[in-house]
Amino acid sequence: MTDENQITENTDPSLDERAQAIQAVVDRVTSWQDGATEGTVEQELRDGFAEAGVDVPDDDVRKLAGAIQDRHGAVSAQDVLSA
């Protein structure tokens, strides 16, 4: 089973809630951080994850920030973190 399948097929509701919380923060930051520096995007992601009570490793925060900076549009947290 791949990591992506573990996220979508896992029946543990806390994992689904975690994935939803991560995506909600990514969506919020993406919507108003277009053009911001990657450092600013990283900090906003960290702040959002802290507010949501979600622990996201530093490497994953950097991956998500990079994707937000590169894509300038909708970012799927699941796709970024499973790549």
C-alpha positions in Angstrom: 0.0 0.0 0.0 1.4 3.4 -0.9 1.4 6.4 1.4 -1.3 8.0 -0.7 -3.5 5.0 -0.3 -2.9 4.9 3.4 -4.3 8.4 3.6 -7.4 7.7 1.5 -8.1 4.2 2.6 -7.3 4.4 6.3 -10.4 4.1 8.5 -8.9 6.0 11.4 -11.1 9.2 11.6 -8.3 11.1 13.3 -6.0 10.7 10.2 -8.8 11.9 7.9 -9.3 14.9 10.2 -5.6 15.6 10.2 -5.5 15.5 6.4 -8.5 17.8 6.3 -6.9 20.2 8.7 -3.7 20.3 6.8 -5.6 21.0 3.5 -7.7 23.7 5.1 -4.5 25.5 6.2 -2.9 25.1 2.8 -6.0 26.4 1.1 -6.2 29.4 3.4 -2.5 30.3 3.0 -2.7 29.8 -0.8 -5.6 32.1 -1.1 -3.8 35.1 0.3 -0.1 34.5 0.0 0.3 34.7 -3.7 3.5 36.7 -4.3 4.8 36.4 -0.7 8.3 35.1 0.0 8.7 31.4 0.7 9.7 32.3 4.3 6.5 34.2 4.8 4.5 31.3 3.4 6.3 28.8 5.6 5.6 30.9 8.7 1.9 31.3 7.8 1.7 27.5 7.3 3.3 26.9 10.7 1.0 29.4 12.4 -2.0 27.9 10.7 -1.0 24.3 11.7 -0.4 25.5 15.3 -3.9 27.1 15.4 -5.4 23.9 14.0 -3.5 21.8 16.5 -1.8 19.8 13.8 1.9 18.7 14.0 3.5 18.9 10.6 7.2 18.1 10.2 9.5 20.9 9.0 10.3 19.1 5.8 6.6 18.8 4.9 6.1 22.5 5.7 8.9 23.4 3.3 7.5 21.1 0.6 4.0 22.7 1.0 5.5 26.2 1.0 7.5 25.5 -2.1 4.4 24.1 -3.9 2.4 27.2 -3.0 5.1 29.4 -4.3 5.6 27.4 -7.5 2.0 26.8 -8.5 0.3 30.1 -7.7 -3.0 28.3 -7.5 -4.7 25.3 -5.8 -2.4 23.0 -4.1 -3.3 19.5 -3.0 -1.5 18.8 0.3 -1.9 15.1 -0.2 -0.3 15.2 -3.6 2.6 17.3 -2.4 3.3 15.2 0.7 2.9 11.9 -1.1 5.4 12.8 -3.9 
